[in-house]
Amino acid sequence: MKFGKSLSVNAFKQEHNADSLLIVKNPKNDKLFVTANGTTVAAVSKNYDSSKPAEFVQLILEDTGEILWCLHNPSEENVVGTL
């Protein structure tokens, strides 16, 4: 799997022509996913924390080229400088 581009929550809403996004829990396995206008549009990272900043990251499956989106909390722990 490769990482592609990332989008802010607002940019992701615009991409899906949605006023809001819903984070929904699957009652069968408790996993979270994101819907826009009644359609599933992204997975949610297992470490996602709604009290922290969030963004969407593009995940590209190398064997098929399929693109998935995942809601996660960006980390700045590894940042060693700003230019």
Secondary structure, 3 states (H helix, E strand, C coil): CEEEEEEEHHHHHHHCCCCCCEEEECCCCCCEEEEECCEEEEEECCCCCCCCCCEEEEEECCCCCCEEEEEECCCCCCCCCCC
